[in-house]
Amino acid sequence: MAQIHIDYNQILQLEKQKRVHLINSLGGFKSVALVGTSDKNKNTNLSIFSSFFHIGANPPLIGMIFRPSPPERDTMRNILDTGFYTVNHINESIFKKAHQTSARYEKGVSEFDATGLNSEFKNDFFAPFVAESKVQLGIEFKQKIDISINNTMMIIGEIVQIYIPENCLFDDGFIDLEKANTITCSGLDSYHKTLQLDRLSYAKPDKEITSLL
């Protein structure tokens, strides 16, 4: 297959939106989810993110990246003010509504109301979950790291609550995300279903890899 070569100077010379789409696509398929927050007065906010990554299992930490401000980020402010937020997997039935949460609504407008998604509060957790999401995580804020090279911020949170469909959880702790209908994304606006190829055994130097399915 023929390849196109684009060097650093050509990248910088690209029209802004084309460069944004190109670089955002290069990372491959990504986790995409809805982050639910409330301010101190319980006014809700909902925003789509595709910058999540696993940090560790002990303690159970998850990270995400925030772009530079301004504009003011309600999600960021609510997380720092209250210390809590939710991460809600997006499924095939709600991805268009989820995408709509990326619109810049006026301050005071809840994206839950604007998109028709429903908020739910569980077990006295401060932040709202997305009722239509099948995999929901309650997160407690732990650390903010400023990244000076491009003025972004990394938020690290600890997973303190998990809600998943009973039939999606394996005995060994593995979650069948396809059964939960969780989708993925590439770039900024392309959404995808997945197809599992296999689950493979733990790799060791002198042991052949086998299928776990």
C-alpha positions in Angstrom: 0.0 0.0 0.0 1.4 3.4 -1.0 2.2 5.8 1.9 2.1 9.5 2.2 5.1 11.2 4.0 4.4 14.3 6.1 7.3 15.9 7.8 7.3 18.2 10.9 7.3 21.5 8.9 4.4 20.2 6.7 2.5 19.4 9.9 2.9 22.9 11.2 1.9 24.4 7.9 -1.4 22.6 7.7 -4.6 24.5 8.1 -5.6 24.4 11.8 -8.6 22.2 11.6 -6.9 19.7 9.2 -3.9 19.5 11.6 -6.2 18.9 14.6 -8.0 16.1 12.8 -4.8 14.5 11.6 -3.0 14.5 14.9 -6.0 13.4 16.9 -6.4 10.4 14.6 -2.8 9.3 14.9 -3.3 7.9 18.4 -5.6 5.2 17.1 -8.8 4.1 18.7 -9.5 5.7 22.1 -11.7 5.4 25.1 -14.6 7.8 25.0 -16.9 8.5 27.8 -19.2 11.1 29.4 -18.0 12.9 32.5 -20.7 14.0 34.9 -20.3 16.7 37.5 -22.2 18.9 39.8 -21.3 22.3 41.2 -21.7 23.0 44.9 -25.4 23.9 44.4 -26.0 20.5 42.7 -26.4 22.1 39.2 -25.4 19.3 36.8 -22.9 19.3 33.9 -22.1 16.7 31.3 -19.2 16.6 28.8 -17.7 14.1 26.4 -14.0 13.2 26.7 -11.7 11.0 24.7 -8.5 11.5 26.7 -8.9 8.8 29.3 -6.1 6.4 30.3 -5.4 3.8 32.9 -2.8 4.8 35.5 -2.8 1.9 38.0 -4.9 -0.7 39.7 -3.6 -0.4 43.2 -4.9 2.2 44.0 -7.4 2.2 41.1 -6.5 5.4 39.3 -7.6 6.9 36.0 -6.4 10.0 34.2 -7.7 12.4 31.6 -6.4 15.5 29.9 -8.0 18.9 29.8 -7.3 21.4 27.0 -6.1 24.9 27.9 -8.5 27.4 29.4 -10.0 29.8 28.5 -12.7 29.0 27.6 -13.8 28.3 31.2 -14.3 24.6 31.7 -17.3 23.8 33.9 -16.2 20.2 34.2 -12.8 21.2 35.5 -14.1 23.8 37.9 -16.7 21.4 39.3 -14.1 18.6 39.8 -11.7 21.0 41.6 -14.5 22.6 43.7 -16.3 19.4 44.8 -13.7 16.6 44.4 -16.0 14.2 42.7 -17.1 13.2 39.1 -18.4 10.3 37.2 -17.1 8.5 34.0 -19.9 6.9 32.0 -19.3 4.6 29.0 -21.0 5.5 25.8 -23.1 2.9 24.0 -24.5 2.7 20.5 -27.9 4.0 21.6 -26.7 7.3 23.0 -23.5 8.3 21.0 -25.2 11.1 19.1 -26.5 12.7 22.3 -23.1 12.1 23.9 -21.4 13.9 21.0 -23.8 16.8 21.3 -22.5 17.5 24.9 -19.3 18.9 23.2 -21.4 22.0 22.1 -20.6 25.1 24.1 -23.9 25.8 25.9 -24.4 28.9 28.0 -23.4 28.9 31.6 -26.3 27.4 33.7 -27.5 25.1 31.0 -27.2 21.5 31.9 -26.1 19.2 29.0 -28.3 16.5 30.6 -31.4 18.7 29.8 -30.1 20.0 26.5 -29.4 16.5 25.1 -32.2 14.5 26.7 -29.8 12.3 28.7 -30.9 11.5 32.2 -28.9 12.1 35.4 -29.1 9.8 38.4 -27.6 10.0 41.8 -26.6 6.8 43.6 -25.5 5.8 47.1 -25.1 9.4 48.2 -22.3 10.0 45.6 -22.1 13.8 44.9 -21.8 13.7 41.1 -24.5 12.5 38.7 -24.2 9.3 36.7 -25.7 9.0 33.2 -28.7 6.7 33.5 -28.5 5.4 29.9 -24.8 4.3 30.4 -24.3 0.6 31.2 -20.8 1.0 32.7 -20.6 3.8 35.3 -17.6 4.8 37.5 -17.7 7.1 40.5 -14.4 9.0 40.7 -12.8 11.0 43.6 -10.3 13.7 42.5 -6.8 13.1 43.7 -4.3 15.3 41.7 -4.0 18.0 39.1 -0.8 18.2 37.0 -0.1 21.1 34.8 1.7 20.2 31.6 3.7 23.3 30.5 4.7 22.1 27.0 1.2 22.8 25.7 -0.6 24.3 28.7 -2.9 21.3 29.2 -3.8 19.7 32.5 -3.9 16.1 33.7 -6.6 15.2 36.2 -6.0 12.0 38.2 -8.9 10.4 40.0 -9.4 7.3 42.1 -12.2 4.9 41.2 -14.4 4.6 44.3 -17.7 3.2 42.8 -18.3 0.8 39.9 -21.6 -0.1 38.3 -21.6 -2.8 35.5 -24.1 -5.2 34.1 -24.0 -8.5 36.0 -23.6 -10.6 32.8 -20.6 -8.6 31.6 -18.3 -9.4 34.6 -16.1 -12.5 34.3 -14.9 -14.5 37.3 -11.3 -13.2 36.8 -12.5 -9.6 36.9 -12.4 -9.0 33.1 -15.3 -6.9 31.8 -16.9 -7.8 28.4 -17.3 -4.3 27.1 -18.8 -5.5 23.8 -21.6 -7.2 25.7 -22.1 -3.9 27.5 -22.3 -2.2 24.1 -19.4 0.2 24.9 -18.2 2.0 21.8 -14.8 3.6 21.0 -13.8 6.6 18.9 -11.0 7.8 16.6 -10.1 11.4 16.0 -12.7 13.9 17.3 -15.9 12.8 15.7 -15.7 9.2 14.5 -17.4 6.5 16.6 -17.0 2.8 16.3 -18.2 -0.6 17.5 -15.6 -3.2 18.2 -15.1 -6.9 17.3 -13.1 -9.0 19.8 -10.4 -11.1 18.1 -9.3 -13.1 21.2 -8.2 -13.0 24.8 -4.6 -14.2 25.2 -2.8 -15.9 28.1 -0.2 -14.0 30.1 3.0 -13.8 28.1 6.1 -15.6 29.4 9.5 -16.1 27.7 9.3 -19.9 27.6 5.6 -20.5 27.3 3.4 -20.5 24.2 0.5 -18.0 24.2 -2.9 -19.7 24.3 -6.5 -18.4 23.9 -8.5 -17.7 27.0 -11.8 -17.9 25.2 
